[in-house]
Amino acid sequence: MPWIQITQGVTYIYLILTMLVMFNRKDSLSITVCTCALYVLEYPQFVSRQTFRGFVLMIVVSWAWDFLYLFIFTSTADEDEEDGGMEYSVRRFSRLFSYISFFFRIIVVAVFWKVSLEFSKIIRKQAPLSASGNDEEADLNRILAQYEQ
């Protein structure tokens, strides 16, 4: 499977959902994770397995923060009192996408964890192996050198 393309697609969807959520509230952690992940996926020569594990950790932290925001700290009745219900449709739209993003992040975490588990294989599939096939480190360095050009 083309895991780099799948990861990019999942990240773009997560980015779009995050932007739709931001009509009502700031979600700076998720937007930062999305933009950094897209950079890393575009230029894999600068990354390691730990980079993707860091993304997984940050996505889980943003998921926990959204859980607190959606289910504990806020209610729609409190939000209506702030502006007299004038922005009800915008808040409802943003809240809908907050829930969609909340549940979609489970898929995002799974994809990023998969990439972190099989990082060498996934990067190696971007180009053919060397003739010997045994020197994994040399193969990985050669593949990453292609991206530097």
Beta strands, then each sheet from edge to edge (+ up, - down):
end
